Amino acid sequence: MKKSTLALLLLSLVGMGACLYLTHHHYQIFKQGFMGKSFCTLSSFVDCDVPLMSSYSKIGRMLTAEVGVLFYLFFGIISLWALFVPQARRPIFRFLFFPSLASLLYSAYFAYISIYVLASLCIFCAVTYGVNLGFLVVVLVGLKLNPLKAPSFVAGYVRDIFNKSRPAEDHPHFLRYFVGMILMGVVGFFFFQGLNKDIHARTPPFNKQMFLGKFFEQPVQEINLTRQPTKGNPQAKIHIIDFSDFQCPFCRRAAFSLMPYLGSYRNDVKITYVNYPLDMSCNPKIQRSMHGQACLAAKAALCAEKKGKFWEYHDLVFENQNKLSRKTLLRLAKKLDFSEEEFSQCLASDEIAARLAEDIEIAGQLDIQGTPALYLNGRHVGFWTHPKALPAIVEEELKRLK
């Protein structure tokens, strides 16, 4: 049973590490906003940010990741106890059967939500699924328990709790471990609530009614889109239009903020990207040099759109925003199977120039002065940087459209 105890301890450390990263990443996003995709966001499906910022990322007033930290910390402490107190191993393993089974069932539930509701798989969440499965397997191996006999094991365990005549070394000691787990949960709850207050104290206050009032005061603009790239459910009730510039730092933040914050509303939201480069070489409304590579980047993205790879290129350009140049844009295009000749011809084509002019004309009709400019169902969103603003507006708009 010693090897099984060591395995439990190792699994606890792995699970706690994954949850600590997710907790840290959540707070970092809340304080600074999205400045890029997290390193574990590898594709539109393998994406840590969407589940992390969705409404499913909380259990009551705590983040699921925070609950995970406490859960794995408890497993780690009780595993250490079992490691150094051999006579406590069997009672501890008998008790751990129940939280192990509960954690595996919760993992199955969250995996279903992640894959079938949010359509995103978080690598670090998947690590915890594996850890929770490992817990149950190790406990079963340590107890030499046949899974088919689990019901009789549970019945026997419950009966033994009330059997005072059993030897102390073989008694379940259920109350001792259960109370310890609850106490750790209570202490952890107040610790994380204090941490939350500290984070919120550094974040601008959010007056929901004021924000919603300002948004719904905005007139609904008629935005005549033509063939701009759109991501999301074509029948979505919420349509966000992002007028953006690939060389604008706040546009980068907006680009990486929109999808994850609205992950819970995947079926109800679609997002359209409209180029508005603050570059006088292609935008006649710009009277001074601001972003010298913005027009070239916009044309490059439109070339990628012709291959059906706009959004992949969109992410690559924003990720490499601090080193934009023709050479960089070509290197990124090669990742999407462009040849140098094909890409150069596309950039210089009249078709792409006309296509970019369409975007600039649409923005001009709205008299857009800067980027990013976000419109939600025709209304301008002027305070999107607050982490609670867009979710609140989407929730309210969905209620109105029911």
TORKOL-4160 file (C-alpha; in steps of 0.2 Angstrom, whole numbers, padded with zeros to 4 digits, m for minus):
402
<pt num="1" X="0000" Y="0000" Z="0000"/>
<pt num="2" X="0015" Y="0011" Z="0002"/>
<pt num="3" X="0017" Y="0013" Z="m0017"/>
<pt num="4" X="m0001" Y="0017" Z="m0019"/>
<pt num="5" X="0001" Y="0031" Z="m0006"/>
<pt num="6" X="0016" Y="0038" Z="m0015"/>
<pt num="7" X="0005" Y="0038" Z="m0031"/>
<pt num="8" X="m0009" Y="0047" Z="m0022"/>
<pt num="9" X="0004" Y="0060" Z="m0017"/>
<pt num="10" X="0011" Y="0062" Z="m0034"/>
<pt num="11" X="m0006" Y="0064" Z="m0042"/>
<pt num="12" X="m0011" Y="0077" Z="m0029"/>
<pt num="13" X="0004" Y="0087" Z="m0034"/>
<pt num="14" X="0000" Y="0086" Z="m0052"/>
<pt num="15" X="m0018" Y="0091" Z="m0049"/>
<pt num="16" X="m0013" Y="0105" Z="m0038"/>
<pt num="17" X="m0001" Y="0112" Z="m0050"/>
<pt num="18" X="m0014" Y="0112" Z="m0064"/>
<pt num="19" X="m0027" Y="0121" Z="m0053"/>
<pt num="20" X="m0014" Y="0134" Z="m0047"/>
<pt num="21" X="m0010" Y="0138" Z="m0065"/>
<pt num="22" X="m0028" Y="0140" Z="m0070"/>
<pt num="23" X="m0031" Y="0151" Z="m0054"/>
<pt num="24" X="m0016" Y="0162" Z="m0058"/>
<pt num="25" X="m0021" Y="0164" Z="m0076"/>
<pt num="26" X="m0039" Y="0169" Z="m0072"/>
<pt num="27" X="m0033" Y="0183" Z="m0060"/>
<pt num="28" X="m0020" Y="0189" Z="m0072"/>
<pt num="29" X="m0034" Y="0190" Z="m0086"/>
<pt num="30" X="m0045" Y="0199" Z="m0073"/>
<pt num="31" X="m0032" Y="0212" Z="m0069"/>
<pt num="32" X="m0024" Y="0215" Z="m0086"/>
<pt num="33" X="m0036" Y="0208" Z="m0099"/>
<pt num="34" X="m0031" Y="0197" Z="m0113"/>
<pt num="35" X="m0015" Y="0202" Z="m0121"/>
<pt num="36" X="m0014" Y="0186" Z="m0131"/>
<pt num="37" X="m0019" Y="0168" Z="m0130"/>
<pt num="38" X="m0013" Y="0157" Z="m0116"/>
<pt num="39" X="0001" Y="0145" Z="m0121"/>
<pt num="40" X="m0011" Y="0130" Z="m0119"/>
<pt num="41" X="m0023" Y="0138" Z="m0132"/>
<pt num="42" X="m0018" Y="0128" Z="m0147"/>
<pt num="43" X="m0033" Y="0129" Z="m0159"/>
<pt num="44" X="m0051" Y="0134" Z="m0159"/>
<pt num="45" X="m0055" Y="0118" Z="m0150"/>
<pt num="46" X="m0040" Y="0115" Z="m0139"/>
<pt num="47" X="m0043" Y="0131" Z="m0129"/>
<pt num="48" X="m0040" Y="0135" Z="m0111"/>
<pt num="49" X="m0047" Y="0152" Z="m0111"/>
<pt num="50" X="m0065" Y="0149" Z="m0116"/>
<pt num="51" X="m0069" Y="0137" Z="m0101"/>
<pt num="52" X="m0059" Y="0147" Z="m0089"/>
<pt num="53" X="m0069" Y="0163" Z="m0093"/>
<pt num="54" X="m0086" Y="0155" Z="m0095"/>
<pt num="55" X="m0100" Y="0155" Z="m0082"/>
<pt num="56" X="m0096" Y="0136" Z="m0078"/>
<pt num="57" X="m0079" Y="0141" Z="m0071"/>
<pt num="58" X="m0087" Y="0144" Z="m0054"/>
<pt num="59" X="m0094" Y="0134" Z="m0040"/>
<pt num="60" X="m0104" Y="0146" Z="m0030"/>
<pt num="61" X="m0093" Y="0161" Z="m0025"/>
<pt num="62" X="m0077" Y="0151" Z="m0029"/>
<pt num="63" X="m0068" Y="0147" Z="m0045"/>
<pt num="64" X="m0068" Y="0129" Z="m0049"/>
<pt num="65" X="m0049" Y="0130" Z="m0050"/>
<pt num="66" X="m0048" Y="0137" Z="m0032"/>
<pt num="67" X="m0059" Y="0122" Z="m0026"/>
<pt num="68" X="m0047" Y="0111" Z="m0035"/>
<pt num="69" X="m0032" Y="0118" Z="m0026"/>
<pt num="70" X="m0040" Y="0114" Z="m0010"/>
<pt num="71" X="m0046" Y="0097" Z="m0015"/>
<pt num="72" X="m0029" Y="0092" Z="m0021"/>
<pt num="73" X="m0020" Y="0100" Z="m0006"/>
<pt num="74" X="m0032" Y="0089" Z="0006"/>
<pt num="75" X="m0027" Y="0074" Z="m0004"/>
<pt num="76" X="m0009" Y="0078" Z="m0003"/>
<pt num="77" X="m0009" Y="0081" Z="0016"/>
<pt num="78" X="m0019" Y="0065" Z="0020"/>
<pt num="79" X="m0007" Y="0055" Z="0008"/>
<pt num="80" X="0008" Y="0062" Z="0018"/>
<pt num="81" X="m0001" Y="0056" Z="0034"/>
<pt num="82" X="m0004" Y="0039" Z="0027"/>
<pt num="83" X="0014" Y="0038" Z="0021"/>
<pt num="84" X="0022" Y="0042" Z="0038"/>
<pt num="85" X="0008" Y="0033" Z="0048"/>
<pt num="86" X="0007" Y="0015" Z="0041"/>
<pt num="87" X="m0007" Y="0010" Z="0052"/>
<pt num="88" X="m0018" Y="0024" Z="0046"/>
<pt num="89" X="m0016" Y="0019" Z="0027"/>
<pt num="90" X="m0031" Y="0007" Z="0026"/>
<pt num="91" X="m0044" Y="0018" Z="0035"/>
<pt num="92" X="m0038" Y="0033" Z="0024"/>
<pt num="93" X="m0039" Y="0024" Z="0008"/>
<pt num="94" X="m0057" Y="0018" Z="0013"/>
<pt num="95" X="m0062" Y="0036" Z="0016"/>
<pt num="96" X="m0054" Y="0042" Z="0000"/>
<pt num="97" X="m0064" Y="0030" Z="m0011"/>
<pt num="98" X="m0079" Y="0043" Z="m0009"/>
<pt num="99" X="m0071" Y="0059" Z="m0013"/>
<pt num="100" X="m0061" Y="0050" Z="m0027"/>
<pt num="101" X="m0078" Y="0044" Z="m0035"/>
<pt num="102" X="m0086" Y="0061" Z="m0033"/>
<pt num="103" X="m0072" Y="0070" Z="m0041"/>
<pt num="104" X="m0072" Y="0058" Z="m0056"/>
<pt num="105" X="m0091" Y="0061" Z="m0058"/>
<pt num="106" X="m0088" Y="0080" Z="m0058"/>
<pt num="107" X="m0074" Y="0078" Z="m0070"/>
<pt num="108" X="m0086" Y="0068" Z="m0082"/>
<pt num="109" X="m0099" Y="0082" Z="m0080"/>
<pt num="110" X="m0087" Y="0096" Z="m0083"/>
<pt num="111" X="m0079" Y="0087" Z="m0098"/>
<pt num="112" X="m0096" Y="0086" Z="m0106"/>
<pt num="113" X="m0100" Y="0104" Z="m0103"/>
<pt num="114" X="m0083" Y="0109" Z="m0110"/>
<pt num="115" X="m0084" Y="0098" Z="m0126"/>
<pt num="116" X="m0102" Y="0098" Z="m0130"/>
<pt num="117" X="m0108" Y="0115" Z="m0123"/>
<pt num="118" X="m0092" Y="0126" Z="m0124"/>
<pt num="119" X="m0085" Y="0116" Z="m0139"/>
<pt num="120" X="m0067" Y="0119" Z="m0131"/>
<pt num="121" X="m0055" Y="0107" Z="m0122"/>
<pt num="122" X="m0044" Y="0114" Z="m0109"/>
<pt num="123" X="m0028" Y="0105" Z="m0108"/>
<pt num="124" X="m0025" Y="0109" Z="m0089"/>
<pt num="125" X="m0043" Y="0104" Z="m0086"/>
<pt num="126" X="m0040" Y="0087" Z="m0095"/>
<pt num="127" X="m0025" Y="0085" Z="m0083"/>
<pt num="128" X="m0037" Y="0086" Z="m0068"/>
<pt num="129" X="m0048" Y="0073" Z="m0076"/>
<pt num="130" X="m0034" Y="0061" Z="m0078"/>
<pt num="131" X="m0029" Y="0064" Z="m0060"/>
<pt num="132" X="m0046" Y="0061" Z="m0053"/>
<pt num="133" X="m0047" Y="0045" Z="m0063"/>
<pt num="134" X="m0030" Y="0040" Z="m0056"/>
<pt num="135" X="m0036" Y="0044" Z="m0038"/>
<pt num="136" X="m0050" Y="0031" Z="m0040"/>
<pt num="137" X="m0039" Y="0018" Z="m0048"/>
<pt num="138" X="m0025" Y="0020" Z="m0035"/>
<pt num="139" X="m0038" Y="0019" Z="m0021"/>
<pt num="140" X="m0045" Y="0003" Z="m0028"/>
<pt num="141" X="m0028" Y="m0005" Z="m0031"/>
<pt num="142" X="m0023" Y="0000" Z="m0013"/>
<pt num="143" X="m0038" Y="m0008" Z="m0006"/>
<pt num="144" X="m0037" Y="m0023" Z="m0018"/>
<pt num="145" X="m0056" Y="m0019" Z="m0021"/>
<pt num="146" X="m0065" Y="m0026" Z="m0036"/>
<pt num="147" X="m0075" Y="m0012" Z="m0044"/>
<pt num="148" X="m0090" Y="m0024" Z="m0046"/>
<pt num="149" X="m0090" Y="m0025" Z="m0027"/>
<pt num="150" X="m0090" Y="m0007" Z="m0024"/>
<pt num="151" X="m0109" Y="m0007" Z="m0018"/>
<pt num="152" X="m0105" Y="m0020" Z="m0005"/>
<pt num="153" X="m0090" Y="m0010" Z="0000"/>
<pt num="154" X="m0100" Y="0006" Z="0003"/>
<pt num="155" X="m0113" Y="m0003" Z="0013"/>
<pt num="156" X="m0100" Y="m0011" Z="0024"/>
<pt num="157" X="m0091" Y="0006" Z="0026"/>
<pt num="158" X="m0107" Y="0014" Z="0032"/>
<pt num="159" X="m0110" Y="0000" Z="0044"/>
<pt num="160" X="m0093" Y="0001" Z="0051"/>
<pt num="161" X="m0094" Y="0019" Z="0055"/>
<pt num="162" X="m0107" Y="0015" Z="0068"/>
<pt num="163" X="m0098" Y="0000" Z="0074"/>
<pt num="164" X="m0089" Y="0005" Z="0090"/>
<pt num="165" X="m0082" Y="m0012" Z="0094"/>
<pt num="166" X="m0070" Y="m0013" Z="0079"/>
<pt num="167" X="m0051" Y="m0012" Z="0083"/>
<pt num="168" X="m0045" Y="0006" Z="0082"/>
<pt num="169" X="m0033" Y="0003" Z="0068"/>
<pt num="170" X="m0047" Y="m0004" Z="0057"/>
<pt num="171" X="m0060" Y="0009" Z="0061"/>
<pt num="172" X="m0065" Y="0020" Z="0047"/>
<pt num="173" X="m0063" Y="0036" Z="0057"/>
<pt num="174" X="m0075" Y="0044" Z="0044"/>
<pt num="175" X="m0079" Y="0059" Z="0055"/>
<pt num="176" X="m0061" Y="0063" Z="0058"/>
<pt num="177" X="m0056" Y="0064" Z="0040"/>
<pt num="178" X="m0073" Y="0072" Z="0034"/>
<pt num="179" X="m0071" Y="0086" Z="0047"/>
<pt num="180" X="m0053" Y="0089" Z="0042"/>
<pt num="181" X="m0059" Y="0091" Z="0024"/>
<pt num="182" X="m0073" Y="0103" Z="0029"/>
<pt num="183" X="m0061" Y="0114" Z="0039"/>
<pt num="184" X="m0049" Y="0115" Z="0025"/>
<pt num="185" X="m0063" Y="0120" Z="0014"/>
<pt num="186" X="m0069" Y="0134" Z="0025"/>
<pt num="187" X="m0051" Y="0141" Z="0028"/>
<pt num="188" X="m0048" Y="0140" Z="0009"/>
<pt num="189" X="m0064" Y="0149" Z="0006"/>
<pt num="190" X="m0060" Y="0163" Z="0017"/>
<pt num="191" X="m0042" Y="0164" Z="0010"/>
<pt num="192" X="m0048" Y="0165" Z="m0008"/>
<pt num="193" X="m0062" Y="0177" Z="m0004"/>
<pt num="194" X="m0049" Y="0188" Z="0003"/>
<pt num="195" X="m0038" Y="0186" Z="m0012"/>
<pt num="196" X="m0053" Y="0190" Z="m0023"/>
<pt num="197" X="m0057" Y="0206" Z="m0013"/>
<pt num="198" X="m0039" Y="0212" Z="m0016"/>
<pt num="199" X="m0040" Y="0209" Z="m0034"/>
<pt num="200" X="m0057" Y="0218" Z="m0036"/>
<pt num="201" X="m0050" Y="0232" Z="m0026"/>
<pt num="202" X="m0037" Y="0235" Z="m0039"/>
<pt num="203" X="m0050" Y="0234" Z="m0053"/>
<pt num="204" X="m0061" Y="0248" Z="m0058"/>
<pt num="205" X="m0079" Y="0247" Z="m0050"/>
<pt num="206" X="m0092" Y="0239" Z="m0060"/>
<pt num="207" X="m0109" Y="0247" Z="m0059"/>
<pt num="208" X="m0120" Y="0236" Z="m0069"/>
<pt num="209" X="m0135" Y="0247" Z="m0071"/>
<pt num="210" X="m0124" Y="0262" Z="m0076"/>
<pt num="211" X="m0115" Y="0252" Z="m0089"/>
<pt num="212" X="m0131" Y="0244" Z="m0096"/>
<pt num="213" X="m0139" Y="0261" Z="m0096"/>
<pt num="214" X="m0125" Y="0269" Z="m0106"/>
<pt num="215" X="m0125" Y="0255" Z="m0119"/>
<pt num="216" X="m0144" Y="0255" Z="m0122"/>
<pt num="217" X="m0143" Y="0274" Z="m0123"/>
<pt num="218" X="m0133" Y="0272" Z="m0139"/>
<pt num="219" X="m0143" Y="0273" Z="m0155"/>
<pt num="220" X="m0144" Y="0257" Z="m0166"/>
<pt num="221" X="m0134" Y="0260" Z="m0181"/>
<pt num="222" X="m0137" Y="0252" Z="m0198"/>
<pt num="223" X="m0121" Y="0243" Z="m0203"/>
<pt num="224" X="m0121" Y="0237" Z="m0221"/>
<pt num="225" X="m0109" Y="0223" Z="m0221"/>
<pt num="226" X="m0104" Y="0215" Z="m0237"/>
<pt num="227" X="m0093" Y="0200" Z="m0236"/>
<pt num="228" X="m0083" Y="0203" Z="m0220"/>
<pt num="229" X="m0076" Y="0187" Z="m0211"/>
<pt num="230" X="m0088" Y="0181" Z="m0197"/>
<pt num="231" X="m0085" Y="0168" Z="m0184"/>
<pt num="232" X="m0099" Y="0159" Z="m0174"/>
<pt num="233" X="m0117" Y="0153" Z="m0176"/>
<pt num="234" X="m0124" Y="0162" Z="m0192"/>
<pt num="235" X="m0141" Y="0162" Z="m0184"/>
<pt num="236" X="m0134" Y="0170" Z="m0167"/>
<pt num="237" X="m0145" Y="0183" Z="m0159"/>
<pt num="238" X="m0130" Y="0193" Z="m0154"/>
<pt num="239" X="m0119" Y="0201" Z="m0167"/>
<pt num="240" X="m0103" Y="0209" Z="m0162"/>
<pt num="241" X="m0093" Y="0219" Z="m0176"/>
<pt num="242" X="m0075" Y="0223" Z="m0172"/>
<pt num="243" X="m0068" Y="0237" Z="m0182"/>
<pt num="244" X="m0049" Y="0234" Z="m0179"/>
<pt num="245" X="m0031" Y="0238" Z="m0184"/>
<pt num="246" X="m0018" Y="0224" Z="m0184"/>
<pt num="247" X="m0005" Y="0236" Z="m0177"/>
<pt num="248" X="m0016" Y="0244" Z="m0163"/>
<pt num="249" X="m0011" Y="0237" Z="m0146"/>
<pt num="250" X="m0029" Y="0239" Z="m0139"/>
<pt num="251" X="m0036" Y="0230" Z="m0154"/>
<pt num="252" X="m0025" Y="0215" Z="m0150"/>
<pt num="253" X="m0032" Y="0215" Z="m0132"/>
<pt num="254" X="m0050" Y="0216" Z="m0139"/>
<pt num="255" X="m0046" Y="0202" Z="m0152"/>
<pt num="256" X="m0041" Y="0190" Z="m0138"/>
<pt num="257" X="m0054" Y="0196" Z="m0126"/>
<pt num="258" X="m0070" Y="0193" Z="m0136"/>
<pt num="259" X="m0070" Y="0174" Z="m0139"/>
<pt num="260" X="m0065" Y="0168" Z="m0121"/>
<pt num="261" X="m0076" Y="0180" Z="m0112"/>
<pt num="262" X="m0091" Y="0175" Z="m0123"/>
<pt num="263" X="m0087" Y="0157" Z="m0122"/>
<pt num="264" X="m0103" Y="0153" Z="m0113"/>
<pt num="265" X="m0114" Y="0161" Z="m0127"/>
<pt num="266" X="m0106" Y="0152" Z="m0141"/>
<pt num="267" X="m0122" Y="0147" Z="m0149"/>
<pt num="268" X="m0129" Y="0165" Z="m0147"/>
<pt num="269" X="m0115" Y="0176" Z="m0153"/>
<pt num="270" X="m0106" Y="0179" Z="m0169"/>
<pt num="271" X="m0091" Y="0190" Z="m0172"/>
<pt num="272" X="m0087" Y="0200" Z="m0188"/>
<pt num="273" X="m0070" Y="0208" Z="m0191"/>
<pt num="274" X="m0069" Y="0224" Z="m0201"/>
<pt num="275" X="m0052" Y="0231" Z="m0206"/>
<pt num="276" X="m0050" Y="0249" Z="m0202"/>
<pt num="277" X="m0031" Y="0252" Z="m0203"/>
<pt num="278" X="m0025" Y="0269" Z="m0195"/>
<pt num="279" X="m0012" Y="0270" Z="m0210"/>
<pt num="280" X="m0013" Y="0284" Z="m0223"/>
<pt num="281" X="m0006" Y="0273" Z="m0236"/>
<pt num="282" X="m0023" Y="0265" Z="m0239"/>
<pt num="283" X="m0035" Y="0274" Z="m0228"/>
<pt num="284" X="m0040" Y="0292" Z="m0235"/>
<pt num="285" X="m0047" Y="0297" Z="m0218"/>
<pt num="286" X="m0030" Y="0296" Z="m0209"/>
<pt num="287" X="m0021" Y="0312" Z="m0211"/>
<pt num="288" X="m0005" Y="0308" Z="m0202"/>
<pt num="289" X="0007" Y="0292" Z="m0201"/>
<pt num="290" X="0001" Y="0281" Z="m0187"/>
<pt num="291" X="0003" Y="0263" Z="m0190"/>
<pt num="292" X="0014" Y="0261" Z="m0205"/>
<pt num="293" X="0012" Y="0242" Z="m0207"/>
<pt num="294" X="m0007" Y="0241" Z="m0204"/>
<pt num="295" X="m0013" Y="0242" Z="m0222"/>
<pt num="296" X="m0001" Y="0228" Z="m0227"/>
<pt num="297" X="m0006" Y="0218" Z="m0213"/>
<pt num="298" X="m0025" Y="0220" Z="m0217"/>
<pt num="299" X="m0022" Y="0215" Z="m0235"/>
<pt num="300" X="m0012" Y="0200" Z="m0229"/>
<pt num="301" X="m0027" Y="0195" Z="m0218"/>
<pt num="302" X="m0039" Y="0197" Z="m0233"/>
<pt num="303" X="m0027" Y="0186" Z="m0244"/>
<pt num="304" X="m0028" Y="0173" Z="m0230"/>
<pt num="305" X="m0047" Y="0175" Z="m0231"/>
<pt num="306" X="m0047" Y="0169" Z="m0249"/>
<pt num="307" X="m0040" Y="0153" Z="m0243"/>
<pt num="308" X="m0053" Y="0151" Z="m0229"/>
<pt num="309" X="m0040" Y="0154" Z="m0216"/>
<pt num="310" X="m0044" Y="0172" Z="m0210"/>
<pt num="311" X="m0046" Y="0168" Z="m0192"/>
<pt num="312" X="m0030" Y="0158" Z="m0191"/>
<pt num="313" X="m0020" Y="0172" Z="m0199"/>
<pt num="314" X="m0029" Y="0185" Z="m0188"/>
<pt num="315" X="m0022" Y="0177" Z="m0172"/>
<pt num="316" X="m0005" Y="0174" Z="m0179"/>
<pt num="317" X="m0003" Y="0193" Z="m0184"/>
<pt num="318" X="m0009" Y="0199" Z="m0167"/>
<pt num="319" X="0002" Y="0187" Z="m0159"/>
<pt num="320" X="0017" Y="0194" Z="m0169"/>
<pt num="321" X="0011" Y="0212" Z="m0168"/>
<pt num="322" X="0027" Y="0219" Z="m0160"/>
<pt num="323" X="0037" Y="0214" Z="m0175"/>
<pt num="324" X="0026" Y="0217" Z="m0190"/>
<pt num="325" X="0034" Y="0219" Z="m0207"/>
<pt num="326" X="0032" Y="0212" Z="m0224"/>
<pt num="327" X="0045" Y="0198" Z="m0220"/>
<pt num="328" X="0035" Y="0193" Z="m0204"/>
<pt num="329" X="0018" Y="0193" Z="m0214"/>
<pt num="330" X="0026" Y="0182" Z="m0227"/>
<pt num="331" X="0033" Y="0170" Z="m0214"/>
<pt num="332" X="0016" Y="0169" Z="m0206"/>
<pt num="333" X="0008" Y="0166" Z="m0223"/>
<pt num="334" X="0019" Y="0152" Z="m0226"/>
<pt num="335" X="0012" Y="0143" Z="m0211"/>
<pt num="336" X="m0004" Y="0143" Z="m0220"/>
<pt num="337" X="0003" Y="0135" Z="m0236"/>
<pt num="338" X="0006" Y="0151" Z="m0246"/>
<pt num="339" X="0020" Y="0152" Z="m0258"/>
<pt num="340" X="0030" Y="0168" Z="m0258"/>
<pt num="341" X="0025" Y="0172" Z="m0276"/>
<pt num="342" X="0007" Y="0168" Z="m0273"/>
<pt num="343" X="0007" Y="0179" Z="m0257"/>
<pt num="344" X="0016" Y="0194" Z="m0265"/>
<pt num="345" X="0004" Y="0193" Z="m0280"/>
<pt num="346" X="m0011" Y="0193" Z="m0269"/>
<pt num="347" X="m0005" Y="0208" Z="m0259"/>
<pt num="348" X="m0002" Y="0218" Z="m0275"/>
<pt num="349" X="m0019" Y="0213" Z="m0283"/>
<pt num="350" X="m0033" Y="0226" Z="m0286"/>
<pt num="351" X="m0045" Y="0214" Z="m0279"/>
<pt num="352" X="m0038" Y="0214" Z="m0262"/>
<pt num="353" X="m0036" Y="0233" Z="m0263"/>
<pt num="354" X="m0054" Y="0235" Z="m0267"/>
<pt num="355" X="m0059" Y="0223" Z="m0254"/>
<pt num="356" X="m0050" Y="0233" Z="m0241"/>
<pt num="357" X="m0058" Y="0249" Z="m0247"/>
<pt num="358" X="m0075" Y="0241" Z="m0244"/>
<pt num="359" X="m0070" Y="0239" Z="m0225"/>
<pt num="360" X="m0064" Y="0257" Z="m0224"/>
<pt num="361" X="m0080" Y="0263" Z="m0232"/>
<pt num="362" X="m0091" Y="0254" Z="m0220"/>
<pt num="363" X="m0081" Y="0261" Z="m0205"/>
<pt num="364" X="m0082" Y="0278" Z="m0213"/>
<pt num="365" X="m0101" Y="0278" Z="m0214"/>
<pt num="366" X="m0101" Y="0276" Z="m0195"/>
<pt num="367" X="m0088" Y="0290" Z="m0193"/>
<pt num="368" X="m0076" Y="0279" Z="m0183"/>
<pt num="369" X="m0061" Y="0289" Z="m0177"/>
<pt num="370" X="m0051" Y="0276" Z="m0168"/>
<pt num="371" X="m0049" Y="0257" Z="m0165"/>
<pt num="372" X="m0055" Y="0246" Z="m0159"/>
<pt num="373" X="m0073" Y="0251" Z="m0161"/>
<pt num="374" X="m0085" Y="0237" Z="m0156"/>
<pt num="375" X="m0103" Y="0237" Z="m0160"/>
<pt num="376" X="m0115" Y="0225" Z="m0153"/>
<pt num="377" X="m0132" Y="0223" Z="m0162"/>
<pt num="378" X="m0129" Y="0240" Z="m0170"/>
<pt num="379" X="m0125" Y="0249" Z="m0153"/>
<pt num="380" X="m0108" Y="0255" Z="m0150"/>
<pt num="381" X="m0099" Y="0247" Z="m0135"/>
<pt num="382" X="m0088" Y="0261" Z="m0127"/>
<pt num="383" X="m0082" Y="0252" Z="m0112"/>
<pt num="384" X="m0077" Y="0235" Z="m0117"/>
<pt num="385" X="m0061" Y="0234" Z="m0107"/>
<pt num="386" X="m0070" Y="0231" Z="m0091"/>
<pt num="387" X="m0070" Y="0212" Z="m0088"/>
<pt num="388" X="m0088" Y="0212" Z="m0083"/>
<pt num="389" X="m0095" Y="0224" Z="m0096"/>
<pt num="390" X="m0097" Y="0213" Z="m0112"/>
<pt num="391" X="m0105" Y="0198" Z="m0102"/>
<pt num="392" X="m0117" Y="0209" Z="m0094"/>
<pt num="393" X="m0123" Y="0217" Z="m0110"/>
<pt num="394" X="m0124" Y="0200" Z="m0119"/>
<pt num="395" X="m0135" Y="0193" Z="m0104"/>
<pt num="396" X="m0146" Y="0208" Z="m0105"/>
<pt num="397" X="m0148" Y="0208" Z="m0124"/>
<pt num="398" X="m0152" Y="0190" Z="m0124"/>
<pt num="399" X="m0166" Y="0193" Z="m0111"/>
<pt num="400" X="m0173" Y="0207" Z="m0122"/>
<pt num="401" X="m0173" Y="0196" Z="m0137"/>
<pt num="402" X="m0182" Y="0181" Z="m0129"/>
